[in-house]
């Protein structure tokens, strides 16, 4: 909203958000490492090797799982950064990948509150996933259309 209130529009806003989506996971990693070290996001009980010992037994540490996801996602970004992508690509990729991850992670929460059968995380994750996929498809279609005209896709 700040970008729009600053008078920026359209492609310029998308490029800013794309740059943010590209660098944000690097900072996010440090925040989630802090969560994993303090074990402040306990999940459901487990006997899995990923389990962390809590006072009431071994549980998934959801912060630790986010660290693993973020590391894998950063690896994907390093691989994808070898090529030029259309604006909106990284924003769509981040929203869809993180939305899908959080939908799966929600199954590991211990007794989350539900509203109309879904948790708040499920609602937010679904919106992120759908929005991300829409942005990603639009970016890739725009790139294909520009490539068909012999123009660079950015």
N, C-alpha and C positions, 0 to 999 in steps of 0.2 A: 504494500500500500504506500510505503514511503516513496518508492520509485515513481509510482503514478502521481502522487501528490507533488513530487518534484518536477512534474511536467514531462517526464519521459513516457514514451508510448511504444506499443507494439514490439517490434523486433529488438529494440534497445533494451526493454524490460526483460524480454526473453533471454537475451545474451547475458545480462547481469545475473539472472536467476540460474542460468546454465553454468556460469562461472562459480556461483555459490554452491551449486549441487556438485561440482567437480572437486572443490576444496573442502567442503564441509565434513565429509567423512574422516579426513585427517584429524581435525579437531575433535570430532565426535569420538574417535578412538581413545583419546586421552581421558575424556569424561567417563567413558564406559570402563576403562581400566580402573578408574577410581571406584566405580560401582562394584566391580569384581573384587577389588582388594578389600573393600569394606563389607562385602556380602550383604548389601542392603536390598537385594531383589530376590528373595528366596522363592523358589517355584515349588512344584509338587514333589512329594517324596519319590526317591528313585534308588535303584541299586546300580544304575549305569555308571560306567567309569568316569563320566563327566560330572557325577554328583559331588557335592561339597558337604562336608560335615557341619551341620548346624546343631545347636543345643538339643533340638527335638529329633534329630536323626539326619540322615543323608538326603539332600534335596538338590534339585537343579538350581544353579546360580544363574539367574536370567541375565544379569550383567555380564557374566563370563561368556555366556552364549552369544551375547551381542558383540563382545570383543572378537570372538571367532568369526562371526558374520562380517564384521567390519573389516577384519584383516583379509578375508576372502574377497570382499567387495573392492578393497583397495588393490588387490592383485588383478581383478578384472579391469579396473580403471587403468592400471599401468599397461595392460595388454591393449586395451581399446585406444589409448592415447597415441598409439603409433600411427593412427589415421585421422584425417580431418572429418569431423561429423557435422551435420547441419545443426543450426541453433535450435535449442530445445531438446536435443538428444540426451544430454547428461541429466537434465531436469527430469525428463520422462523416465529415464533409466533408474535414477535414484528413487523416485516416488513409487514406481512399480516394483522394483526389487525390494525396497524396504517395506512397502505395504504387504507384499507376499510373505516376507520373512516374519513380520509382526503377526500376521494372521496365523501362521504356524506356531509362533512362540506363545500366542495367547492360550493355546491348549495346555501349556505348562504352568499357567498361573494357578495358584492354590485358592479355590473358592472365590473367583471374582464376582463382583456385583453384576447382575444382568438386568437389562431394560428391554422389554418386549422380546426376551429370549437371547439377546446378544449383549456382549460386554461393550463398554465404551471403546476399548482397543479394537474390537472387531468392526465397529462402525467406522472409526477413524482409518483403520487399515484398508478397509474396503474402498473408502473414498480416495485414499492415497493411491491404491492399486489402480482403480478405474481412471483417475485423473492422469496418473503416470502413463498408463497404456495409451490413453487418448493423445497425450502430448507426444509420446514416442511415435505413434502411428502417423500423426500429422507431420512431425519432423522428417520421418523417413519418406513419406509421400512427397513432401515439398522437395526433398533432395532428389528423388527420382524424377520429378517433373523438371527440375532445373537441369539435371544431368541429360535429360532427353533433349533439352534445348541447347546443350553444349556449354552450360554456365556452371560455375563452381557452386557446390551445395551449401555454402555458408552465408 
